[in-house]
Amino acid sequence: MGRLSTSLCGIELDSPLIPASGTFGYGYEFAELYDINILGTFSFKGTTREPRFGNPTPRIAETPSGMLNAVGLQNPGVDRVISEELPRLAEVFSKPVMANVSGFSVDDYVESCAKLGAQPQVGWLEVNISCPNVHGGGMSFGTSAKDAAEVTREVKKVTDKPVIMKLSPNVTDIAEIARACEDAGADGISLINTLMGMRVDIRRRKPVLANRTGGLSGPAVFPVALRMVWDVYEAVGIPVVGMGGVSSAEDVIEMMLSGASAVEIGSANLTDPWVCAKMTERLPELMDSLGIENIKDIIGGAHNG
């Protein structure tokens, strides 16, 4: 393994860089631009048990240093992902992929995780209990330690693949929820999902988004994400995947020093589709300037000072 290699829940990665769910489709779209096998893996588009058209438009809004989205988990449903999307992905990506799973009930999560966990291409299940853009489910599971633990426990019963619980920042104590997931059997924690926000059109005198609120992402949320990664790293003994506003190789180093074993890149893919390839090229040079031989050696390094 090279200087960029790390490990996530017992699976080796050539790189800590992981495009985040909802910003990288099912991979083959970006494979038209560069060889996506340079990535550690990627988290594919959030998948639910049944097909979803998503929220009404408009569902994207710009903000200073970020964006709001209320896409609403538009996806073809787990069965079509397995029958259509994964075979297409196999043509361009040779590594285990991270399956991002969303739901509106515990049964939803269990059925989708059982089906996706049975696929040889799937290396990890990233269980999203933190989506702020859907009604009746999603984030509600991630704002209660009890509910988060229940989803974790039930999903773990139906798969032997590593289960990574994706947590919401829209809570009072994210470390408490992370500990509850760990106690229920989670193999890892990923954070953060988006922060709830909104914009108002001052000429129309109405919210910009048809959903009224949406998830804030982009560079504006990076300091919040970094603090939460730090707190969760200190609270649990399982791997942490950091994300939230990551847009440069320097941000990746900060995330890993704060405790992330791997780092997801989200909105930056939407503004620059080559950003992960550029980070891959930039990281070794940056590591040289900082005296870092192997990137996995810095995980949690800022906690030692």
N, C-alpha and C positions, 0 to 999 in steps of 0.2 A: 504493500500500500504506500501511497505517496504522502507528501507533506500535508496535503489537504484532507487526508482521510480522518474519519471519526467513526464512532459507533452509535447506533440508535436502537435501544432495546435488544441488543445482541446481534443486530444486523450491521455489517460493515458498509460504510459509505465512502465513496471515493472523494467526496466533497461535502462540506456542511451545508451547501446551498440547496434549498428546496423551494421552488415556486409554490406559492400558497394557493389553496383551493379558491376557485372562482376567478382567478386571474390568469390561468394557464390552460383553460379548457380541458380537453382530454389528451393534451400533449402534441398530437400530430399537427395541430395548427402551427405551433412554434417550430416543429421539426422542419418546416419549409424554410425557416430562416437560419437555423444553425443546428449542429448535432447536439440534441438534448441529452445524449449519453454522457456529456461532460458534467452534468448535474449529479448530486448525490441521489436524489429521486425527485418526484414532485407529487403534490397532493391534488388529485383531480377534482373536477367540479362537484360541488355538494350534491349528493344523490339521496333521493327519498324513495320510499316503497312504491308510490304511485307517481306517474308523470305529473309535472307541474308546469303551468304556463308562466307562473310568476306574477308579480304585482303589476297593476296598470301603470302606464307611462304618464308623465315623465318619472323616471326612477333613478336618474343620475343627476347630481348637481355639483358644480365646482365650488370649492371654498379656498381661502388662502392657505397654502401649504397642505392641501389635501383635497378630498372629495367625499361626497355623501353618496351612498348607494342604497337602494331599496329594491333590488332585483327580485328578491323573494324566492330564491332557490329554484329558479327555472331549470328543469332538467327532464330527461326522457323517462325517468323511472329506473329502478334497479335492474329489472329484467332486460330492458333494451341496452342499458350500459354494458351488461355482461354479454349479450348476444351481438351487439354492433360496435360499441366503442372500444372495448378491450381488444378484440381482434385487430382493429385498425391500429391501435396503439402498439401492439406487438410487432407491427411492421417497422416501427421507427425507434422503439425503446426496448432495450434488452435487460433492464434492471427491474427489481421489484418496485412496484408503484404504491403510493399511499392512497388508500381509498377514503375519501371524506364522506361521512354518513350523517344525514340529518333525519329528524322525525318529529312527529306530533304526538306520539304516545310511546310508552316503553315497548309495546309490541312492534311498532314501526321500526324502532332501532334494532330490536332483536332479529326480526326477519331480514332486514337489509344487511345487517352484519353477518348473519349466518350465510347468506347467499354470496356476499362479496368475499368473506373470509375463506370460502371454499375454492376461490379462484387461484390457481398457481401464480398468476402475475402479481397478486396483491401481497405486499410484504407487511403492511401495517394497516390498521383501521383507526382513522382519526375521527372520533365520534364527536360531532359538533353539537354541543348542548348550549350554544351561545349565540345563535343567529338572532339579531335584533329586528329583523325585517319581515317576520312572518307572525301571523296571529294564531294563537292556540297551539302552543308548543315551542320548539326552538329554545329561545333564551330562558324560558320559565324553568327548564330543568337545570340550567346552569347557575341560577341565582339562589338555589337552595342546596345546602350541603346534603340534606337527606335525599332529595330527588336526584342529585348528581350521583350519589353513591348507589341509588337503586338502578339507574341506567347502567352504570359501570358493572355492577354485580350481575345483572341479567345478561348483558352482552358477553361478559366473560364466560358464561355458561355455554355459549353456542359457537365459540371459535377458539382455536389454539394460536391464532395470530396475535402479535402484540397489539394491545388496545391503548391508544393515546387519547385522552380526554381533552377536548378543546374548550377552554373556559372563557367566560365573559368577563370583561373589565367592569361591567356595570353592576358592581356589587360592593358591599362594605368591606369584606375581608376575603380576598381571593385565596389567601393561604389556607384558610379554614376549609374552603371547598376543595382545594387541591389535596389536602390531607384526607378528606372524606373519600375522594376518588382513590387515592393510594390504599387506604384501609380496605376499600371494596375490591381491590385487585387490579387497579389500573397499572399498566406497564410504563406509562409515560404521561406527561402533561404538556399540552401545547397552549400557548397564550402569547398575545391577546387577540381576541376577535375585536370587531369594531366597537367604538364608543357611540352611544346614541346621540344624534344631533338633528338639527333641522335648519332650513333657510326659508325666508319669506320674500316673495316677489312684491316689492313695494309699489309697483304700478298696478298689478292685479289685486293686491292686498289679499293674497292667498299664499299658503305654503307652496314652495317650488315643487316639492315631490308630491305625487298623487297619494302616496302612502302617509303623507305629512312628515313622518320622521324617517331617518335612514341611518346607516352606519358610517361613522366618520373614520376614514383611514388616511394614510399618507404621512409625510414627515411630521405633521403637527402632533401625532400621537406617539412618536418615538420615545420621548422621555417618560411618558406614562407606562408604555410597554416595558421599557427597561427596568423601571422600578418594580413592576409586578413580577418580571422574570427573576429579579434579585430576591424578592420576598419568597416566591415559591421555591426557588433553589434552596433557600435556607430552611424551608418548612418540610420538604419531602426528600426521600432517598432514591427516587426514580428519575430517569432522564427528563429534562425540560427542553422543549422546542420553542425558541423565542421568535416572535414576529410582532409586527406593528410599526409601520413607518420606516422599515429598513430600506435604504436606497443607495447605499455605498458599501464598499469593502470595509471602510472604517466603522460603519454601523455594525457590520458582522462581527468585527473584533470586539466591540463594546458589548454586544449581546453575549458572546461566548465568555468574556471575562466576568460577566454578571451571572453566568451559570448555565447558559444554553449549550446543549450538546450538538445541536444543529439549528439552523436559522432559516425561517421561511421569508420569502420576499413576495409581497402582494401587489399593492397598487403601482409600484414602480414598473412592473411588467406592462401596465396599461399605458404608461407615458413613454416608455422606451422598451420595445419588445426584446432588445438585445441586452438588457441590463444584467441578467444573470451571467451571460457569456462574458460581458465586460468585467464583472466582479471576479469571475474565475481567473481571468488574465491578471487582474490587479492584485489579488490576494498574495501571491508569492512575493511580489515586489514589496508590498506593504509589510509582510512578515519579516523580510530581510531588514527593512529599516527599523523595525521594532525589536530585533533580536529574537524572533520566534522561529524555532526550527520546525516543530510540528504543531499544527493548529490545535489538535486535541489536548495538548499539554496546557493550554491556557483556560480550559473550561473551569469556571468558577474562580479564576485567579485573582480577581479583584477582592474576593472575600478574605484573602490571606494577609492583606496589608494592615 
